[in-house]
Amino acid sequence: MVQSASTQLDVLDSPQEWDLSDLYKGFGDQQLTQDLEGLQQTAIAFRDAYRGRVKDLTPDQIANCFRELEAIAEKSGYLYAFPSLVFSADTRNAEAKQFLDKVMEALTGLENQLLFFDLELKGLDQAKFATLETATALQNYRHYLSNIARFRPLYVEGR
C-alpha cells in the first residue's frame, strides 16, 4: 500500500503516544516529585551512614549496602525513563525536555553522593578486599567486585 505524501507527513507530525501510567501519570504527578525528593534523601542518608566506614563493614553489611544501592538505581531508572520516553516520543515537547534535564541533573547529584562507596572499596587493603571477594554474603555481587578489582592497582598504590 502506497501512502500519499500528505498522509506520510501527518504520521510524522503526530507524536508517538505511549501509556506510561505504570511509571507516572504525568509531569504534574505528585508521586514523581516525591520520588525524586525521596531518592535524594535516601542517597544523603546512605552517604551519612557509610562514608568513611566502608573499611570497617562486614561482608553482610557490604551486601546490605549493595541492596540499598540497587534500590536507588531502580528508582533512578524509573525517574529517568519517564521524561526520557516522553521526550523520545516527541522531541518538540519542551516540558519533557525541561523535566528530563531536571532529572538528569538530580541523578548526577545523586551519583556524586554515592561515589565514595566505590572509591572506598577500591581503597581497601588487599586482605580485606580478598575477604569480600570470597564472602558467601557477596556471592551475588562477585561480578561487581571483580569490576572494582580491575581498577584497584591503579587506585591503590603500593598494595
Salt bridges, closest charged atoms under 4 A:
ASP13 OD1 - ARG92 NH1 3.09
ASP35 OD2 - LYS75 NZ 3.48
ASP48 OD1 - ARG47 NH2 2.86
ASP56 OD2 - LYS55 NZ 3.73
ASP90 OD1 - ARG92 NE 3.27
ASP101 OD1 - LYS97 NZ 2.91
